[in-house]
Amino acid sequence: MRILVSGASGLIGQELVRTLLDDGQQVLQLVRRPANTSAKTTEFQWDPDHGAFDSSRLGHIDAAINLGGVPIADKRWSAERKLQISESRVRSTRLIAQALASLPDPPAVFICASAVGYYGNRGEEPLTEESGPGEGFLADTALRWEEATDAARAVGIRTINARFGLVLSHRGGYIGKIQLIFQSALGGKVGNGRQWWSWITLQDAINALSFCIANENLEGPVNFTSPSPVRNEEMTRAIGKTLHRPTWFTVPRPMLKLMFGQMGEETMLHSQLAYPTKLQDAGFEWNYPELMPALQYELISARSDRWGSSTWR
């Protein structure tokens, strides 16, 4: 298969491209810098900030996956940073969707990243793909992000909005950031710890992307989460148990808001009890549906182990 990928420098994107190449797929990668003709992937330069993308050189592609966007939780949200977060997603997605729609032979499927932040802070409410959007900056951003795929959907391209939960991986993301904290015996719950966190391992996220490409009945929003969401306090205890470290420390809500502002509140205190109903109904099988085995793999086994067989075809 010829698969177009944008956002390949991120946590999910790097592993996606590595997996595709290992499985013999041809990867066409969108890059902002000048294209590298000696790269393992076929690179095409683009500039989504200015709407510059010559899609006429792509040729036939079977699928497109967009994972682009500046990091959400790497710094406090100033007005300028919030604009960068939102526009980096909306502009790039709209540009790709329009480019795909204009191709004489458009791909069969377009998968664009989104996030469970779409649901906002929903407390104890069970959330499926049928649940409406919530309130807040991340919810508004995710709504606009998903709407930006409309051009592809309008010409009949099967379009999927992959609403990722917290992605667990020893390579980075949340796990990568908090390991040192727990190793220093400073790990603990955030706020009262009762907020629901919907999560998925990086391995299952990559396999779910493959599953969505192959399954022609899947389209629209799809929750990329484990079927076993947990509360923050349960996540904290599980990480401490896996690393054999205490979890006595608590980050009070006022301290979190003082340190990180709105970013800390929306990324760590909001509660999303999201279930992957569409993946379950379609028969997707998780390698790590439960938290403890997932953490044991990511924090211990994965350091010396490479993934087994892939589901890419």
Secondary structure, 3 states (H helix, E strand, C coil): CEEEEECCCCHHHHHHHHHHHHCCCEEEEEECCCCCCCCCCEEEECEHHHCECCHHHCCCCCEEEECCCCCCCCCCCCHHHHHHHHHHHHHHHHHHHHHHHHCCCCCCEEEEEEEHHHHCCCCCCEECCCCCCCCCHHHHHHHHHHHCCHHHHHCCCEEEEEEECEEEECCEHHHHHHHHHHHCCCCCCECCCCCEECEEEHHHHHHHHHHHHHCCCCCEEEEECCCCCEEHHHHHHHHHHHHCCCCCCCECHHHHHHHHHHHHHHHHHCCCEECCHHHHHHCCCCCCCCHHHHHHHHHCHHHCCCCCCCCCC
